[in-house]
Protein backbone atom coordinates (compact mmCIF):
# COMPACT_ATOMS: atom_id res chain seq x y z
CA UNK A 1 0.00 0.00 0.00
CA UNK A 2 1.47 3.34 -1.02
CA UNK A 3 0.65 6.61 0.69
CA UNK A 4 -1.18 7.90 -2.39
CA UNK A 5 -3.16 4.66 -2.74
CA UNK A 6 -4.28 4.94 0.89
CA UNK A 7 -5.52 8.47 0.27
CA UNK A 8 -7.51 7.32 -2.74
CA UNK A 9 -8.96 4.40 -0.76
CA UNK A 10 -10.24 6.82 1.87
CA UNK A 11 -11.63 9.13 -0.79
CA UNK A 12 -13.37 6.20 -2.49
CA UNK A 13 -14.89 5.14 0.83
CA UNK A 14 -16.74 8.48 0.78
CA UNK A 15 -18.19 7.93 -2.69
CA UNK A 16 -21.50 6.81 -1.23
CA UNK A 17 -22.16 10.01 0.71
CA UNK A 18 -25.81 10.80 -0.10
CA UNK A 19 -25.43 14.59 0.10
CA UNK A 20 -23.31 15.56 -2.89
CA UNK A 21 -22.00 18.76 -1.34
CA UNK A 22 -20.96 16.91 1.81
CA UNK A 23 -19.23 14.36 -0.39
CA UNK A 24 -17.32 17.10 -2.21
CA UNK A 25 -16.24 18.79 1.03
CA UNK A 26 -15.21 15.58 2.78
CA UNK A 27 -13.27 14.19 -0.17
CA UNK A 28 -11.39 17.47 -0.57
CA UNK A 29 -10.74 17.56 3.18
CA UNK A 30 -9.22 14.08 3.09
CA UNK A 31 -7.03 14.91 0.09
CA UNK A 32 -5.69 18.13 1.64
CA UNK A 33 -5.27 16.65 5.12
CA UNK A 34 -3.31 13.71 3.71
CA UNK A 35 -1.26 15.99 1.44
CA UNK A 36 -0.25 18.00 4.51
CA UNK A 37 0.84 14.90 6.44
CA UNK A 38 2.77 13.54 3.47
CA UNK A 39 4.49 16.83 2.74
CA UNK A 40 5.80 17.37 6.26
CA UNK A 41 6.37 13.63 6.91
CA UNK A 42 4.30 13.96 10.09
CA UNK A 43 5.81 11.93 12.93
CA UNK A 44 3.95 9.84 15.49
CA UNK A 45 4.90 12.31 18.21
CA UNK A 46 3.64 15.26 16.16
CA UNK A 47 0.43 13.42 15.36
CA UNK A 48 -0.33 12.74 19.02
CA UNK A 49 0.62 16.33 19.91
CA UNK A 50 -1.90 17.49 17.32
CA UNK A 51 -4.56 15.20 18.78
CA UNK A 52 -3.84 16.65 22.21
CA UNK A 53 -3.93 20.23 20.94
CA UNK A 54 -7.31 19.78 19.24
CA UNK A 55 -8.75 18.02 22.28
CA UNK A 56 -7.65 20.81 24.58
CA UNK A 57 -9.05 23.39 22.16
CA UNK A 58 -12.45 21.72 22.34
CA UNK A 59 -12.39 21.22 26.07
CA UNK A 60 -11.54 24.83 26.97
CA UNK A 61 -14.47 26.02 24.84
CA UNK A 62 -17.81 26.61 26.52
CA UNK A 63 -20.97 28.66 26.11
CA UNK A 64 -19.03 31.92 26.14
CA UNK A 65 -15.55 30.93 24.93
CA UNK A 66 -14.96 29.55 21.44
CA UNK A 67 -11.32 28.49 21.15
CA UNK A 68 -11.81 26.83 17.74
CA UNK A 69 -13.03 30.13 16.29
CA UNK A 70 -9.96 31.73 17.83
CA UNK A 71 -7.81 29.06 16.18
CA UNK A 72 -9.52 29.63 12.84
CA UNK A 73 -9.04 33.39 13.25
CA UNK A 74 -5.34 33.16 14.10
CA UNK A 75 -4.67 30.78 11.20
CA UNK A 76 -6.31 33.23 8.81
CA UNK A 77 -9.03 30.72 7.93
CA UNK A 78 -11.85 32.96 9.15
CA UNK A 79 -10.63 35.85 7.01
CA UNK A 80 -10.23 33.51 4.05
CA UNK A 81 -13.81 32.24 4.41
CA UNK A 82 -14.88 35.88 4.62
CA UNK A 83 -13.02 36.66 1.38
CA UNK A 84 -14.42 33.60 -0.38
CA UNK A 85 -17.99 34.49 0.47
CA UNK A 86 -17.93 38.26 0.25
CA UNK A 87 -15.33 39.30 -2.29
CA UNK A 88 -17.90 39.58 -5.06
CA UNK A 89 -20.26 41.89 -3.19
CA UNK A 90 -21.40 45.02 -4.96
CA UNK A 91 -18.66 47.64 -5.40
CA UNK A 92 -19.22 50.43 -2.91
CA UNK A 93 -20.83 48.18 -0.33
CA UNK A 94 -19.13 48.17 3.09
CA UNK A 95 -16.52 45.44 3.32
CA UNK A 96 -17.04 42.52 5.65
CA UNK A 97 -14.65 41.07 8.16
CA UNK A 98 -14.62 38.21 10.64
CA UNK A 99 -17.18 37.58 13.39
CA UNK A 100 -14.57 36.80 16.05
CA UNK A 101 -15.07 34.56 19.10
CA UNK A 102 -16.83 37.06 21.37
CA UNK A 103 -20.19 37.57 19.68
CA UNK A 104 -23.12 36.94 22.01
CA UNK A 105 -26.64 36.91 20.55
CA UNK A 106 -29.64 38.64 22.11
CA UNK A 107 -27.96 41.86 23.14
CA UNK A 108 -30.31 44.40 24.76
CA UNK A 109 -32.44 46.59 22.52
CA UNK A 110 -31.34 50.19 22.96
CA UNK A 111 -32.89 53.44 21.72
CA UNK A 112 -31.41 55.90 19.23
CA UNK A 113 -28.50 57.72 20.89
CA UNK A 114 -28.45 55.52 24.00
CA UNK A 115 -25.32 54.47 25.82
CA UNK A 116 -24.02 50.87 25.91
CA UNK A 117 -21.86 51.70 28.94
CA UNK A 118 -22.94 49.76 32.05
CA UNK A 119 -19.56 49.69 33.79
CA UNK A 120 -17.22 52.56 34.58
CA UNK A 121 -13.88 51.54 33.08
CA UNK A 122 -12.46 55.06 32.67
CA UNK A 123 -12.59 54.80 28.89
CA UNK A 124 -12.83 57.78 26.55
CA UNK A 125 -16.48 58.60 25.89
CA UNK A 126 -17.36 58.31 22.22
CA UNK A 127 -20.41 58.91 20.09
CA UNK A 128 -20.63 56.64 17.07
CA UNK A 129 -23.11 57.72 14.42
CA UNK A 130 -23.84 57.56 10.75
CA UNK A 131 -26.28 56.09 8.30
CA UNK A 132 -27.17 52.73 6.83
CA UNK A 133 -27.55 53.04 3.08
CA UNK A 134 -28.34 50.93 0.07
CA UNK A 135 -25.58 50.85 -2.51
CA UNK A 136 -27.56 53.38 -4.55
CA UNK A 137 -27.13 55.82 -1.65
CA UNK A 138 -30.73 55.65 -0.44
CA UNK A 139 -31.13 55.55 3.36
CA UNK A 140 -32.48 52.35 4.88
CA UNK A 141 -34.97 52.99 7.71
CA UNK A 142 -35.33 50.47 10.52
CA UNK A 143 -32.07 48.67 9.74
CA UNK A 144 -30.75 46.68 12.72
CA UNK A 145 -27.23 47.24 14.11
CA UNK A 146 -26.00 44.60 16.57
CA UNK A 147 -22.91 46.13 18.20
CA UNK A 148 -20.31 44.70 20.59
CA UNK A 149 -16.84 45.80 21.68
CA UNK A 150 -14.34 45.55 24.49
CA UNK A 151 -14.00 47.71 27.56
CA UNK A 152 -11.12 50.11 28.16
CA UNK A 153 -9.65 47.37 30.36
CA UNK A 154 -9.21 45.29 27.20
CA UNK A 155 -11.86 42.66 27.87
CA UNK A 156 -15.29 41.92 26.49
CA UNK A 157 -18.06 41.55 29.05
CA UNK A 158 -18.39 37.87 28.14
CA UNK A 159 -14.79 37.35 29.26
CA UNK A 160 -15.33 39.00 32.65
CA UNK A 161 -18.59 37.75 34.14
CA UNK A 162 -17.36 38.58 37.66
CA UNK A 163 -16.38 42.13 36.73
CA UNK A 164 -18.57 43.53 33.96
CA UNK A 165 -22.37 43.35 33.65
CA UNK A 166 -23.08 40.77 30.92
CA UNK A 167 -24.62 43.32 28.56
CA UNK A 168 -21.90 45.97 28.99
CA UNK A 169 -20.86 47.48 25.64
CA UNK A 170 -23.34 45.39 23.70
CA UNK A 171 -26.55 46.63 22.15
CA UNK A 172 -29.02 46.41 19.31
CA UNK A 173 -29.90 49.71 17.63
CA UNK A 174 -32.23 50.63 14.78
CA UNK A 175 -31.97 53.32 12.16
CA UNK A 176 -34.57 56.08 12.06
CA UNK A 177 -36.65 57.09 9.06
CA UNK A 178 -33.62 58.88 7.55
CA UNK A 179 -31.48 55.76 7.92
CA UNK A 180 -29.50 57.30 10.79
CA UNK A 181 -28.16 55.51 13.82
CA UNK A 182 -26.30 56.78 16.89
CA UNK A 183 -25.01 55.35 20.12
CA UNK A 184 -22.75 56.27 23.00
CA UNK A 185 -19.85 54.06 24.04
CA UNK A 186 -16.17 54.14 25.05
CA UNK A 187 -13.24 54.07 22.72
CA UNK A 188 -12.29 50.43 22.05
CA UNK A 189 -8.79 49.28 22.98
CA UNK A 190 -6.22 47.01 21.39
CA UNK A 191 -6.20 43.71 23.24
CA UNK A 192 -4.36 40.41 23.18
CA UNK A 193 -6.29 37.28 22.32
CA UNK A 194 -6.67 35.02 25.39
CA UNK A 195 -3.25 33.68 26.38
CA UNK A 196 -4.39 30.99 28.82
CA UNK A 197 -5.51 28.41 26.28
CA UNK A 198 -3.95 26.27 23.56
CA UNK A 199 -4.32 28.96 20.88
CA UNK A 200 -2.56 31.54 23.04
CA UNK A 201 0.21 29.00 23.58
CA UNK A 202 0.48 28.37 19.84
CA UNK A 203 0.77 32.11 19.19
CA UNK A 204 3.52 32.25 21.79
CA UNK A 205 5.62 29.36 20.48
CA UNK A 206 5.34 30.58 16.90
CA UNK A 207 6.91 33.88 17.91
CA UNK A 208 3.82 35.96 17.09
CA UNK A 209 2.33 38.78 19.08
CA UNK A 210 -1.24 38.18 20.28
CA UNK A 211 -2.64 41.68 19.72
CA UNK A 212 -5.68 42.84 17.83
CA UNK A 213 -6.01 46.43 16.62
CA UNK A 214 -8.72 48.41 18.46
CA UNK A 215 -12.16 47.98 16.92
CA UNK A 216 -15.86 47.68 17.53
CA UNK A 217 -17.94 44.94 15.94
CA UNK A 218 -21.22 45.43 14.16
CA UNK A 219 -23.67 43.20 12.34
CA UNK A 220 -26.01 45.24 10.15
CA UNK A 221 -29.19 43.76 8.70
CA UNK A 222 -32.26 45.07 6.93
CA UNK A 223 -35.14 43.49 5.05
CA UNK A 224 -34.22 42.83 1.44
CA UNK A 225 -30.48 43.35 1.95
CA UNK A 226 -27.60 41.02 2.55
CA UNK A 227 -26.56 41.00 6.21
CA UNK A 228 -23.17 42.56 6.91
CA UNK A 229 -20.68 41.46 9.59
CA UNK A 230 -17.87 43.94 9.97
CA UNK A 231 -15.62 45.98 12.28
CA UNK A 232 -14.89 49.69 12.71
CA UNK A 233 -11.17 50.07 13.44
CA UNK A 234 -9.71 53.06 15.28
CA UNK A 235 -7.33 54.83 12.87
CA UNK A 236 -4.98 55.70 15.75
CA UNK A 237 -4.69 52.13 17.02
CA UNK A 238 -1.52 50.11 17.18
CA UNK A 239 -1.43 46.79 15.33
CA UNK A 240 -3.43 47.89 12.27
CA UNK A 241 -0.62 46.39 10.16
CA UNK A 242 -0.26 43.18 12.12
CA UNK A 243 -3.66 42.33 13.59
CA UNK A 244 -3.17 38.80 14.89
CA UNK A 245 -6.37 37.51 13.27
CA UNK A 246 -5.91 39.21 9.87
CA UNK A 247 -9.15 41.14 10.23
CA UNK A 248 -8.09 44.64 9.14
CA UNK A 249 -9.22 46.10 5.82
CA UNK A 250 -8.24 49.65 5.01
CA UNK A 251 -11.78 50.70 4.17
CA UNK A 252 -12.93 49.80 7.69
CA UNK A 253 -10.57 52.20 9.48
CA UNK A 254 -12.27 55.31 10.89
CA UNK A 255 -11.22 58.37 12.87
CA UNK A 256 -12.24 58.93 16.46
CA UNK A 257 -12.17 62.78 16.47
CA UNK A 258 -12.09 65.06 19.50
CA UNK A 259 -15.11 67.36 19.79
CA UNK A 260 -14.37 70.11 22.30
CA UNK A 261 -15.17 68.94 25.82
CA UNK A 262 -17.69 66.42 24.56
CA UNK A 263 -17.31 62.79 23.61
CA UNK A 264 -15.08 61.70 20.74
CA UNK A 265 -16.97 61.52 17.47
CA UNK A 266 -16.77 58.55 15.13
CA UNK A 267 -18.84 58.81 11.99
CA UNK A 268 -19.34 55.71 9.85
CA UNK A 269 -21.87 54.87 7.15
CA UNK A 270 -22.66 51.25 6.39
CA UNK A 271 -23.58 50.46 2.79
CA UNK A 272 -25.54 47.26 2.22
CA UNK A 273 -25.96 45.27 -0.94
CA UNK A 274 -28.95 43.34 -2.24
CA UNK A 275 -26.56 40.80 -3.76
CA UNK A 276 -27.45 37.53 -2.05
CA UNK A 277 -24.91 35.40 -3.90
CA UNK B 1 -6.50 41.45 -0.89
CA UNK B 2 -6.69 38.25 -2.91
CA UNK B 3 -7.23 34.83 -1.38
CA UNK B 4 -3.72 33.72 -2.30
CA UNK B 5 -2.19 36.91 -0.89
CA UNK B 6 -3.99 36.33 2.41
CA UNK B 7 -2.58 32.82 2.61
CA UNK B 8 0.93 34.12 2.02
CA UNK B 9 0.44 36.83 4.66
CA UNK B 10 -0.48 34.19 7.22
CA UNK B 11 2.48 32.04 6.18
CA UNK B 12 4.81 35.05 6.48
CA UNK B 13 3.46 35.79 9.97
CA UNK B 14 4.90 32.41 10.99
CA UNK B 15 8.38 33.18 9.66
CA UNK B 16 9.61 34.07 13.13
CA UNK B 17 8.78 30.71 14.70
CA UNK B 18 11.94 29.87 16.69
CA UNK B 19 11.63 26.08 16.28
CA UNK B 20 12.33 25.41 12.61
CA UNK B 21 10.41 22.15 12.50
CA UNK B 22 7.37 23.80 14.10
CA UNK B 23 7.65 26.55 11.50
CA UNK B 24 7.72 24.02 8.68
CA UNK B 25 4.70 22.12 10.02
CA UNK B 26 2.63 25.23 10.75
CA UNK B 27 3.34 26.90 7.42
CA UNK B 28 2.42 23.71 5.54
CA UNK B 29 -0.71 23.36 7.68
CA UNK B 30 -1.83 26.89 6.78
CA UNK B 31 -1.18 26.35 3.06
CA UNK B 32 -3.12 23.07 2.94
CA UNK B 33 -5.95 24.30 5.18
CA UNK B 34 -6.39 27.39 3.02
CA UNK B 35 -6.13 25.36 -0.20
CA UNK B 36 -8.96 23.15 1.06
CA UNK B 37 -11.20 26.13 1.86
CA UNK B 38 -10.47 27.78 -1.49
CA UNK B 39 -11.05 24.59 -3.48
CA UNK B 40 -14.47 23.83 -2.01
CA UNK B 41 -15.45 27.53 -1.67
CA UNK B 42 -16.27 26.89 1.97
CA UNK B 43 -19.43 28.76 3.01
CA UNK B 44 -20.01 30.58 6.28
CA UNK B 45 -22.55 27.95 7.30
CA UNK B 46 -20.12 25.12 6.55
CA UNK B 47 -17.36 26.93 8.45
CA UNK B 48 -19.49 27.29 11.58
CA UNK B 49 -20.66 23.68 11.24
CA UNK B 50 -17.01 22.63 11.17
CA UNK B 51 -16.26 24.72 14.26
CA UNK B 52 -19.18 23.05 16.03
CA UNK B 53 -18.09 19.57 14.93
CA UNK B 54 -14.53 20.05 16.20
CA UNK B 55 -15.75 21.54 19.48
CA UNK B 56 -18.08 18.61 20.07
CA UNK B 57 -15.30 16.17 19.20
CA UNK B 58 -13.10 17.72 21.89
CA UNK B 59 -15.83 17.93 24.47
CA UNK B 60 -16.95 14.29 24.22
CA UNK B 61 -13.34 13.17 24.75
CA UNK B 62 -12.19 12.34 28.25
CA UNK B 63 -9.63 10.21 30.07
CA UNK B 64 -10.91 7.04 28.44
CA UNK B 65 -12.50 8.22 25.21
CA UNK B 66 -10.47 9.89 22.46
CA UNK B 67 -12.83 11.08 19.74
CA UNK B 68 -10.09 12.98 17.85
CA UNK B 69 -8.09 9.77 17.45
CA UNK B 70 -11.29 8.16 16.22
CA UNK B 71 -11.70 11.01 13.73
CA UNK B 72 -8.09 10.63 12.60
CA UNK B 73 -8.61 6.89 12.26
CA UNK B 74 -11.80 7.15 10.21
CA UNK B 75 -10.27 9.78 7.89
CA UNK B 76 -7.35 7.45 7.23
CA UNK B 77 -4.89 9.93 8.75
CA UNK B 78 -3.72 7.52 11.44
CA UNK B 79 -2.95 4.84 8.86
CA UNK B 80 -1.18 7.41 6.71
CA UNK B 81 1.02 8.52 9.62
CA UNK B 82 1.73 4.85 10.26
CA UNK B 83 2.76 4.38 6.61
CA UNK B 84 4.91 7.51 6.62
CA UNK B 85 6.82 6.45 9.70
CA UNK B 86 7.06 2.71 9.21
CA UNK B 87 7.08 1.94 5.50
CA UNK B 88 10.87 1.78 5.39
CA UNK B 89 11.25 -0.73 8.21
CA UNK B 90 13.39 -3.76 7.56
CA UNK B 91 11.88 -6.25 5.07
CA UNK B 92 10.54 -9.24 6.97
CA UNK B 93 9.76 -7.25 10.10
CA UNK B 94 6.14 -7.44 11.25
CA UNK B 95 4.07 -4.64 9.76
CA UNK B 96 2.68 -1.93 11.99
CA UNK B 97 -0.83 -0.59 12.13
CA UNK B 98 -2.72 2.07 14.07
CA UNK B 99 -2.93 2.40 17.84
CA UNK B 100 -6.67 3.07 17.89
CA UNK B 101 -8.56 5.04 20.54
CA UNK B 102 -8.89 2.31 23.18
CA UNK B 103 -5.33 1.81 24.37
CA UNK B 104 -4.96 2.16 28.14
CA UNK B 105 -1.47 2.18 29.65
CA UNK B 106 -0.44 0.23 32.74
CA UNK B 107 -2.25 -3.02 32.01
CA UNK B 108 -1.70 -5.75 34.61
CA UNK B 109 1.46 -7.83 34.40
CA UNK B 110 0.49 -11.42 33.63
CA UNK B 111 2.55 -14.62 33.63
CA UNK B 112 3.37 -16.84 30.63
CA UNK B 113 0.22 -18.67 29.57
CA UNK B 114 -2.11 -16.73 31.86
CA UNK B 115 -5.63 -15.70 30.96
CA UNK B 116 -6.72 -12.08 30.40
CA UNK B 117 -10.36 -13.06 30.89
CA UNK B 118 -11.89 -11.39 33.96
CA UNK B 119 -15.48 -11.33 32.77
CA UNK B 120 -17.60 -14.18 31.42
CA UNK B 121 -18.88 -12.93 28.07
CA UNK B 122 -19.47 -16.33 26.49
CA UNK B 123 -16.67 -15.79 23.97
CA UNK B 124 -14.77 -18.59 22.29
CA UNK B 125 -11.72 -19.50 24.37
CA UNK B 126 -8.49 -18.98 22.48
CA UNK B 127 -4.82 -19.51 23.12
CA UNK B 128 -2.56 -17.03 21.38
CA UNK B 129 1.08 -17.97 21.22
CA UNK B 130 4.23 -17.59 19.19
CA UNK B 131 7.64 -16.00 19.36
CA UNK B 132 9.20 -12.57 19.24
CA UNK B 133 12.16 -12.60 16.88
CA UNK B 134 14.81 -10.30 15.52
CA UNK B 135 14.72 -9.93 11.77
CA UNK B 136 17.63 -12.37 11.58
CA UNK B 137 15.33 -14.99 13.08
CA UNK B 138 16.97 -15.06 16.52
CA UNK B 139 14.53 -15.27 19.45
CA UNK B 140 14.29 -12.24 21.74
CA UNK B 141 14.02 -13.18 25.43
CA UNK B 142 12.18 -10.89 27.83
CA UNK B 143 10.41 -8.92 25.11
CA UNK B 144 7.30 -7.13 26.37
CA UNK B 145 3.86 -7.65 24.78
CA UNK B 146 1.18 -5.17 25.81
CA UNK B 147 -2.10 -6.70 24.61
CA UNK B 148 -5.67 -5.37 24.52
CA UNK B 149 -8.84 -6.41 22.72
CA UNK B 150 -12.60 -6.31 22.90
CA UNK B 151 -14.96 -8.68 24.61
CA UNK B 152 -17.34 -11.02 22.79
CA UNK B 153 -20.02 -8.41 23.48
CA UNK B 154 -18.12 -6.08 21.14
CA UNK B 155 -16.84 -3.59 23.71
CA UNK B 156 -13.46 -2.87 25.25
CA UNK B 157 -13.38 -2.79 29.06
CA UNK B 158 -12.62 0.94 28.95
CA UNK B 159 -15.94 1.49 27.19
CA UNK B 160 -17.94 -0.44 29.78
CA UNK B 161 -16.77 0.57 33.26
CA UNK B 162 -20.11 -0.49 34.76
CA UNK B 163 -20.03 -3.91 33.13
CA UNK B 164 -16.48 -5.19 32.67
CA UNK B 165 -13.62 -5.11 35.18
CA UNK B 166 -11.24 -2.35 34.01
CA UNK B 167 -8.41 -4.77 33.25
CA UNK B 168 -10.52 -7.34 31.41
CA UNK B 169 -8.83 -8.55 28.21
CA UNK B 170 -5.77 -6.41 28.82
CA UNK B 171 -2.39 -7.65 29.92
CA UNK B 172 1.37 -7.29 29.74
CA UNK B 173 3.28 -10.48 28.93
CA UNK B 174 6.97 -11.28 28.55
CA UNK B 175 8.75 -13.74 26.34
CA UNK B 176 10.70 -16.59 27.91
CA UNK B 177 14.34 -17.45 27.24
CA UNK B 178 13.37 -19.01 23.89
CA UNK B 179 11.52 -15.84 22.83
CA UNK B 180 8.14 -17.53 23.30
CA UNK B 181 4.98 -15.92 24.58
CA UNK B 182 1.52 -17.36 25.29
CA UNK B 183 -1.74 -16.12 26.72
CA UNK B 184 -5.36 -17.17 27.03
CA UNK B 185 -8.18 -14.94 25.85
CA UNK B 186 -11.47 -14.99 23.95
CA UNK B 187 -11.84 -14.64 20.21
CA UNK B 188 -12.13 -10.90 19.36
CA UNK B 189 -15.27 -9.72 17.60
CA UNK B 190 -15.99 -7.24 14.83
CA UNK B 191 -17.43 -4.08 16.36
CA UNK B 192 -18.78 -0.73 15.26
CA UNK B 193 -16.91 2.39 16.29
CA UNK B 194 -18.89 4.41 18.86
CA UNK B 195 -22.04 5.77 17.20
CA UNK B 196 -23.07 8.24 19.91
CA UNK B 197 -20.53 10.98 19.15
CA UNK B 198 -19.75 13.36 16.29
CA UNK B 199 -17.49 10.86 14.51
CA UNK B 200 -20.20 8.20 14.55
CA UNK B 201 -22.60 10.77 13.14
CA UNK B 202 -20.12 11.68 10.40
CA UNK B 203 -19.74 8.02 9.45
CA UNK B 204 -23.52 7.78 9.27
CA UNK B 205 -24.14 10.82 7.08
CA UNK B 206 -21.34 9.87 4.71
CA UNK B 207 -23.05 6.55 4.05
CA UNK B 208 -20.25 4.45 5.52
CA UNK B 209 -20.56 1.43 7.75
CA UNK B 210 -18.93 1.82 11.19
CA UNK B 211 -17.44 -1.69 11.52
CA UNK B 212 -13.94 -2.78 12.28
CA UNK B 213 -12.74 -6.29 11.40
CA UNK B 214 -12.11 -8.50 14.47
CA UNK B 215 -8.62 -8.09 15.90
CA UNK B 216 -6.50 -7.96 18.98
CA UNK B 217 -3.99 -5.17 19.59
CA UNK B 218 -0.40 -5.63 20.66
CA UNK B 219 2.54 -3.36 21.32
CA UNK B 220 5.80 -5.31 21.30
CA UNK B 221 8.98 -3.84 22.71
CA UNK B 222 12.45 -5.13 23.57
CA UNK B 223 15.76 -3.50 24.45
CA UNK B 224 17.68 -2.54 21.34
CA UNK B 225 14.72 -2.97 18.99
CA UNK B 226 12.22 -0.59 17.51
CA UNK B 227 8.87 -0.81 19.30
CA UNK B 228 6.05 -2.29 17.24
CA UNK B 229 2.37 -1.31 17.41
CA UNK B 230 0.20 -3.72 15.47
CA UNK B 231 -2.95 -5.84 15.30
CA UNK B 232 -3.66 -9.54 14.79
CA UNK B 233 -6.76 -9.84 12.59
CA UNK B 234 -9.00 -12.91 12.60
CA UNK B 235 -8.89 -14.42 9.09
CA UNK B 236 -12.56 -15.42 9.32
CA UNK B 237 -13.78 -11.95 10.29
CA UNK B 238 -16.19 -9.85 8.30
CA UNK B 239 -15.01 -6.39 7.20
CA UNK B 240 -11.39 -7.32 6.42
CA UNK B 241 -11.87 -5.58 3.07
CA UNK B 242 -13.63 -2.50 4.43
CA UNK B 243 -12.33 -1.88 7.94
CA UNK B 244 -13.72 1.55 8.76
CA UNK B 245 -10.36 2.86 10.04
CA UNK B 246 -8.21 1.43 7.22
CA UNK B 247 -6.13 -0.64 9.63
CA UNK B 248 -6.00 -4.00 7.85
CA UNK B 249 -2.78 -5.24 6.23
CA UNK B 250 -2.78 -8.69 4.67
CA UNK B 251 0.32 -9.78 6.56
CA UNK B 252 -1.43 -9.19 9.89
CA UNK B 253 -4.28 -11.65 9.25
CA UNK B 254 -4.01 -14.92 11.21
CA UNK B 255 -6.08 -18.09 11.58
CA UNK B 256 -7.92 -18.96 14.77
CA UNK B 257 -7.84 -22.76 14.43
CA UNK B 258 -10.01 -25.30 16.29
CA UNK B 259 -8.04 -27.72 18.47
CA UNK B 260 -10.26 -30.64 19.43
CA UNK B 261 -12.27 -29.75 22.54
CA UNK B 262 -9.66 -27.24 23.67
CA UNK B 263 -9.38 -23.53 23.04
CA UNK B 264 -8.93 -22.15 19.56
CA UNK B 265 -5.27 -21.79 18.64
CA UNK B 266 -3.82 -18.64 17.11
CA UNK B 267 -0.11 -18.72 16.39
CA UNK B 268 1.67 -15.48 15.52
CA UNK B 269 5.32 -14.54 15.51
CA UNK B 270 6.34 -10.89 15.81
CA UNK B 271 9.52 -9.87 14.04
CA UNK B 272 11.20 -6.71 15.32
CA UNK B 273 13.70 -4.49 13.59
CA UNK B 274 16.65 -2.60 14.99
CA UNK B 275 16.01 0.16 12.44
CA UNK B 276 15.27 3.24 14.52
CA UNK B 277 14.79 5.61 11.59
Interface residues (C-beta under 8 A of the other chain):
Chain A: X1 X2 X3 X6 X7 X9 X10 X13 X14 X16 X17 X18 X19 X22 X23 X24 X25 X26 X28 X29 X30 X32 X33 X34 X35 X36 X37 X38 X39 X40 X41 X42 X43 X44 X46 X47 X51 X54 X55 X56 X57 X58 X59 X61 X66 X68 X69 X72 X75 X76 X77 X78 X79 X80 X81 X83 X84 X85 X87 X205 X206 X207 X208 X242 X246 X249
Chain B: X1 X2 X3 X6 X7 X9 X10 X13 X14 X16 X17 X18 X19 X22 X23 X24 X25 X26 X28 X29 X30 X32 X33 X34 X35 X36 X37 X38 X39 X40 X41 X42 X43 X44 X46 X47 X51 X54 X55 X56 X57 X58 X59 X61 X66 X68 X69 X72 X75 X76 X77 X78 X79 X80 X81 X83 X84 X85 X87 X205 X206 X207 X208 X242 X246 X249
